Amino acid sequence: MENKNKYWKANLRLMLSLLAVWFVVSFVCGILIVDWLNQFHLFGYKLGFWFSQQGSIYVFVVLIFVYVWRMNKLDKAFDVHEED
């Protein structure tokens, strides 16, 4: 039972940290500080506009891959992984 609780807490910590990154990129960079970010340019576009239109989507896709990678490591650490 103790091992299940540790696994679940590690899983929640991972999910919350990835959701925090997504929140910062999509909400903070794409909405709250967009005017400040617009003074910088990326690929010819204002950075704030890029974050709100493209950046948050790219970060979300990267976070999916990070989640899969980290969960595989977590599953192996707690010996709940699928057999190869």
Secondary structure, 3 states (H helix, E strand, C coil): CHHHHHHHHHHHHHHHHHHHHHHHHHHHHHHHCHHHHCCCEECCEEHHHHHHHHHHHHHHHHHHHHHHHHHHHHHHHCCCCCCC
